[in-house]
Amino acid sequence: MEGISAPAFQEEASAQVSFYEWQLAHGICVGIEVPAEIGPDCLDKLLSVLHPTERHAVETFPEWKKSSWIAGRLAAHEALRRLGFNDNYAVLNDSRGAPLPPSGYTLSISHKKRGPVTLAVALADRSSAISLGMDIEALWPMRMNIAHLVCTEREILASMGLSQSRRWRDVLLRFSMKEAVYKAVDPFVRRTLDFSELSLDLYEDGRADATWTVLNPLPNLFLDVRWMLWNDWVLASARTEKAPE
Ligand SMILES: CC(C)(COP(=O)(O)OP(=O)(O)OC[C@H]1O[C@@H](n2cnc3c(N)ncnc32)[C@H](O)[C@@H]1OP(=O)(O)O)[C@@H](O)C(=O)NCCC(=O)NCCS
């Protein structure tokens, strides 16, 4: 569901910043849209809302990385605030790139540039017993050449007979959900997964069944995967939870 309540930094944010909120099956998700090239005035305003350590980190980044990293932080802070977390906290990255949530929370970030805008989303929940993964992708243009990289034979067979645009949608959903799974499981497996290690059966209600094709790297963890379409964006999320002993 899309919400409209204003984020904490709205006064500082300029008219160039839009925000969205969805209550997803896996947690609260906040989206922040900023210009792909942030002008100096807007940049100063957005930097002023970040934690000093985050501001310091931004100074070390190349220009191309700034807008997405900042938007990701704004989305993360807002998602955490909506869960009741109001401390002044810096969302930094661990040695493998994962965002570090405050204790007692779980958090995942994704961002993409599309034309003149960058959309960043942050998915968060109030638990340290689970791990979340979030991914967004622009639905268009079709990039069918990624299909053989992303899909198992079983997944390709499942899409046979569908129209080209529907086949493309399914390829992208699978790509996005596998990226979300990677982010959710990386804290446990701490290695890159190959796309062929996971096979997904898609359902039109936004669910998907995930089957490990080789060795399940997480035998004692439940994995739940979801997807949704919004304004020609794919939003995919994954949640892992320890099975009871
Ligand atoms: C890390 C990876 C998932 C990032 O995806 P992307 O599409 O390039 O970029 P996104 O915007 O969606 O995600 C970037 C965010 O992911 C998060 N992230 C990066 N590495 C991460 C990791 N190891 N674990 C969890 N989250 C991670 C960060 O928050 C980052 O944003 P930030 O730097 O602003 O904090 C991707 O580059 C990758 O290496 N994938 C590995 C292969 C794979 O996905 N296999 C799936 C097979 S099942």
The ligand as a MOL file (V3000), in Angstrom:
LIG
                    3D

  0  0  0     0  0            999 V3000
M  V30 BEGIN CTAB
M  V30 COUNTS 48 50 0 0 0
M  V30 BEGIN ATOM
M  V30 1 C 25.4410 -6.6970 -4.1840 0
M  V30 2 C 24.4040 -6.6970 -5.2930 0
M  V30 3 C 23.2370 -7.6050 -4.8940 0
M  V30 4 C 23.9340 -5.2500 -5.4710 0
M  V30 5 O 22.9040 -5.1830 -6.4070 0
M  V30 6 P 22.7820 -3.9520 -7.4370 0
M  V30 7 O 21.6250 -4.2420 -8.3060 0
M  V30 8 O 24.1090 -3.6950 -8.0510 0
M  V30 9 O 22.4840 -2.6820 -6.5610 0
M  V30 10 P 21.2630 -2.3370 -5.5960 0
M  V30 11 O 21.0620 -0.8940 -5.6840 0
M  V30 12 O 20.0910 -3.2080 -5.8170 0
M  V30 13 O 21.8510 -2.6820 -4.1800 0
M  V30 14 C 22.8710 -1.9030 -3.6210 0
M  V30 15 C 22.7360 -2.0250 -2.1370 0
M  V30 16 O 22.8130 -3.4000 -1.7700 0
M  V30 17 C 23.3100 -3.4780 -0.4580 0
M  V30 18 N 24.3370 -4.5050 -0.4640 0
M  V30 19 C 25.5290 -4.4810 -1.0910 0
M  V30 20 N 26.2090 -5.6250 -0.8330 0
M  V30 21 C 25.4050 -6.3650 -0.0420 0
M  V30 22 C 25.5500 -7.6480 0.5660 0
M  V30 23 N 26.6550 -8.3800 0.4150 0
M  V30 24 N 24.5270 -8.1200 1.3190 0
M  V30 25 C 23.3970 -7.3970 1.4990 0
M  V30 26 N 23.2060 -6.1610 0.9470 0
M  V30 27 C 24.2110 -5.6670 0.1860 0
M  V30 28 C 23.8620 -2.1020 -0.0840 0
M  V30 29 O 22.9780 -1.5040 0.8390 0
M  V30 30 C 23.8640 -1.3590 -1.3940 0
M  V30 31 O 23.5200 0.0050 -1.2960 0
M  V30 32 P 24.4780 1.0780 -0.5520 0
M  V30 33 O 25.8660 0.8080 -1.0500 0
M  V30 34 O 23.9330 2.4070 -0.9390 0
M  V30 35 O 24.3290 0.7990 0.9260 0
M  V30 36 C 24.9680 -7.2160 -6.6470 0
M  V30 37 O 25.8670 -6.3100 -7.1630 0
M  V30 38 C 25.6870 -8.5520 -6.5120 0
M  V30 39 O 26.8780 -8.6140 -6.2780 0
M  V30 40 N 24.9730 -9.6610 -6.6470 0
M  V30 41 C 25.5930 -10.9670 -6.4550 0
M  V30 42 C 25.0220 -11.9790 -7.3640 0
M  V30 43 C 23.6260 -12.3240 -7.0390 0
M  V30 44 O 22.8170 -11.4760 -6.7670 0
M  V30 45 N 23.2910 -13.5820 -7.0840 0
M  V30 46 C 21.9510 -13.9980 -6.8540 0
M  V30 47 C 21.9010 -15.4470 -7.0950 0
M  V30 48 S 20.6350 -16.2490 -6.1740 0
M  V30 END ATOM
M  V30 BEGIN BOND
M  V30 1 1 1 2
M  V30 2 1 2 3
M  V30 3 1 2 4
M  V30 4 1 2 36
M  V30 5 1 4 5
M  V30 6 1 5 6
M  V30 7 2 6 7
M  V30 8 1 6 8
M  V30 9 1 6 9
M  V30 10 1 9 10
M  V30 11 2 10 11
M  V30 12 1 10 12
M  V30 13 1 10 13
M  V30 14 1 13 14
M  V30 15 1 14 15
M  V30 16 1 15 16
M  V30 17 1 15 30
M  V30 18 1 16 17
M  V30 19 1 17 18
M  V30 20 1 17 28
M  V30 21 1 18 19
M  V30 22 1 18 27
M  V30 23 2 19 20
M  V30 24 1 20 21
M  V30 25 1 21 22
M  V30 26 2 21 27
M  V30 27 1 22 23
M  V30 28 2 22 24
M  V30 29 1 24 25
M  V30 30 2 25 26
M  V30 31 1 26 27
M  V30 32 1 28 29
M  V30 33 1 28 30
M  V30 34 1 30 31
M  V30 35 1 31 32
M  V30 36 2 32 33
M  V30 37 1 32 34
M  V30 38 1 32 35
M  V30 39 1 36 37
M  V30 40 1 36 38
M  V30 41 2 38 39
M  V30 42 1 38 40
M  V30 43 1 40 41
M  V30 44 1 41 42
M  V30 45 1 42 43
M  V30 46 2 43 44
M  V30 47 1 43 45
M  V30 48 1 45 46
M  V30 49 1 46 47
M  V30 50 1 47 48
M  V30 END BOND
M  V30 END CTAB
M  END
